[in-house]
Amino acid sequence: MKTRFAPLSIFQHPYRQLLPLDDQVTWRGRGTEYRGTALIWNLAHGSNAVGLDVVESRPGGVMLMAILPPAARIEEIPNVWEIVERCRPHTIVPHHPSLDLRETASLLSRPPEDLPADVVDYMLWRGVDINRETRHLLRRTIELSEELTTITALARSLYLSRRALGRRMKREGLPVPSHWLQFSRVLRASIRLQTTTDNLFRTAYALGYPDGFTLSNQMKRLIGIRPSEAKMHLGWEWIVEAWLRREQQADRFRRPLRTLEPTMPLTSSQGLIEN
């Protein structure tokens, strides 16, 4: 199904329609309230101050799809590429006069080409200022989570003792290494559930869990959702956001997250996103 779209629209479960935003929209809720929600930014309408403010200050976990203007009009928007990069889009697509919603959902569920780098980039976008060495450790932890299941194996692969690795994370105000490893595995499971036909048990076995129940319970404990919910709500940013906030509430993540709220009140004429 194809649909025309406004300068700013919301696309969320069950992914059957675009909900246009006007310039009076208020984001409500936190974390999992935005599970699988995408903000669609149609740059064919330009990048006025109001639209840019909404895009830049969208809540954590909300994906951004930027749709470029026609090629002949790109030069009409000064610094368009810098603007788009600054807003950290999940997906950039060429201009279309209308959107195929099934194709849009498919783009939003597409796994990142480089999951470790994208997760660290997301943290930087959220205002988590970590040094280069720590970024490397986090990227390697997420990368190794594809094959490792224990913190002992992780520390060995990072050429550090478990104690030394734990001290580095603590010094940076970050969750302990075991939580990073467990979460990275859960994140991979969520992406796999969204992007393959594997059921819960096949996904669990593929990622080294003894059974689907163990994976389901760990997902609930770490991010507060079940695999069925992770499968229905597209994207991975909202899962990272849910985990960061859960760790922060438990005082295991001691880094402040950048406040992401519009500088002006924003509400949808259709009562949008009032979860």
N, C-alpha and C positions, 0 to 999 in steps of 0.2 A: 504494500500500500504506500502510495506517495502522498505527501502533504506539503503545502506551502508553509513557510515559517516566518516568524517575527524576528526583530533584531535580537531579542533574548528570549529563549524558551527553556522550559524544564522538560526533561525526558526521564521518566522513572517507572518502576515496576507498576503495572505489567507490560510496559513498553508498547502501548497501542496508540498513543497520541502524544503530540507536543502540546504543552500548556504554555501559552505566551505569558511573558511577564510584562507588566507596565512599569512605569517609573515610580511606583509607590509600594514596592514589595518588601516584606519583612521575612527574613529567614528566622525560623524558630527551631528549637531543639538542638541537640548536640550528637556528635558521634554517629551511632547506628541509626539515629532518626533520618539520616541522609543515605541510608544504605542503598547503593546502586543508583544514586541520583546523578544525572549529568546536566550541566548547563550548556546549552547550545548557543553559540555566539555567531551570529550571521554578520560578517564584516562587510557585506555588500551594502549595509546601511551606514557604514562608517564606524568610527571609534570615538563617539562623543564622550564627554567627561562622565556623564551618568552611566553609560554602558560600561566604560572602562572601570569605573569605581565598583560596580556590581561584580564584574568579572574578577578583579583583583582581590576583592574582599569577600569572595564566596566562602562559605564555611569549609573547614577542613573535611576532607573525605569526598567533597563534591567534584566529580570529573568535569573537565572542560573540553568541549569539542569546538574548535575554531574553524569556521567555514570561510574561506578566502573570497574576496570580491572577484568579479571577472578580471581576467589578466589585463585587459585594457584599462582597468580602473585602479589597479593596485597602487600606482604611483600617486593617486589622489589622496591616499592616506599616508601622511608623513611618518617615516620610521615604522612602517607596518610590521616588519619582521622583528624589530626590537620590542615592539609592543606585545606581539604574540609570544615571544620567548619569555618576556617578563612575567606573563600570566600563567606560565607553565601548563600548557594544554596537554591533555591525555592523547588527543588526536587532532591532526590538522588535515582538512580535506579541501580539494579544489572546489570552486564555485559550482553550485547546482541551483536551478530555480526552484526545485522541490526536493524533498528527502524521501528516500525509501526507508521506512521505519525498521523493517527487518534487517536491512543492510546496516543501518545506523546501530542497531542493537549488536550486530555481529562485530562491528568495529570497536564498540565499547568493551566487548568481552574478550577481544583479542589479547593474548598474553604479551607482556613486555618483551622486547627483543633482548634486553639486558636487565633482568629483574633486580639483581643486587645494586646496580648503579641507579636504577629508577627509584628504588626504595630510599636509598641515601639521599638522592636529589629531592624526594618528597619531604624528607626530614629537614633539609636545608630550607625548602620553601616554607615549611611550618615554623621556621625561625630557630631551629636547633643548630646552634653554632658549635660544630665539633672540628677538631684539628685534622690535618691530613692523615696522620698516622691512625687515628681512630676511625676515620672514614674507611681506610683500607681494611682495618680489622672487621668492621661491620660488613663491608662488601664481601670479604672472604668468608665470613660466617654464613651469610645468606647463600653464597655460591656453593659452599660445602654442604649446606643443608640438604642438597639434592641427593647426597649419598651417605652422609654421616648421621648417626642417630644418638650418639653419646657425647657428653662434654669432654670426656677423656680423649676421644678420637679427634674432636675439634681442636683441643689445645695442642695435641701432638702435631696436627697438620699445620697449625699456625706457628710451630716451633717455640711454644711457650708452655710453661707449667700452668696447671689449672689455677694455682694461686696467683701467679703473675698476671694471667689474663683477667681474673676477677678483679684484681687491684686496679688495672687500667680502666675497666668499665666503671668501677666505683669512683675513681678519681674524676671521671668525666660526668658523673651524675646520671649514669645510664643503668638500665636494668642489668642484672647479672648475666653472664654469658649463656647459661643454660636456658634462660628465658628467651634470649635472642634466637638460639638454635630451635627451641620448641616452636616459637612463633613462626620462624621462617618455614618450618615444615608444614605448619597449619596453613600458612599463606599459599604455599605450593599446592596443597591439597584443595584449597578453595578455588584456585585458578584451574586446576585440573577438572574439578567438578563442573565448572562453568563451560569449559572448552572441549570436553570429550564426552563420549557416550558412556564412560565408565560409571558404574554405580559406586556407592560408598565403600563396599568391601573391596572391590578391585582397586579403587584409589588408595585405600589403606595399605593393601598388600604391596602396591607399586612403590609406596613411599616408606616401606619398612615398618609399618604398624602391625601388631599381631592380628588385629581384626578391626572391623568398622566401628564397633562399640568404643574401643579405646580412642580412635581418632575423633569420634563424635564427642566423647566426654572431654577430651583435651581442647577441642575447639570451644566448647561451652565454657570451660574454665578460663581459657586465655582471652577470648574475645567476646564471650557472652552470647554466641549464636550457635545454632546447630547447622550441620552440613546442608540440610534442605533449604535453609534460608540463604546460605552462602551461594548455593547453586542458582536460586531464583533471582538474586539481586546482582547485577552485573558489575564488573570492575574490581579492582584490588585496592584502590586508594582508601575507600571507606573502611576496609578491613584493617589496614595499617592504622588509620585514625582511631578506630575502636580500641585497638590494642594499646596504642600510645596513651590514650585517655584512661584506660583501665589500669595500666601500670602507674600512671601519674596519681590516680586516686588512691592507690595502695602505697604511695610514697616510694615506689621503686624507680620511678622516672623523675628525676629532680631537675629537669631542664624545663624552663617555661616555654610554652607553645605560643607563637605569635597570635595575638588577637585578630581574628578574621571576622569582622562585622562591617556591614556597609556604613559609611559615614553619614548616610541619610536614611530615613525610614523607607523601606521598600515592601509592599504587600501585593498580592495578586488579586486582581479583580475577581478571580475565581476561587479565592481562598486557598491559594497554592501553598504547598509545603507547610501545613500547620499540624504536622504529625504530633 
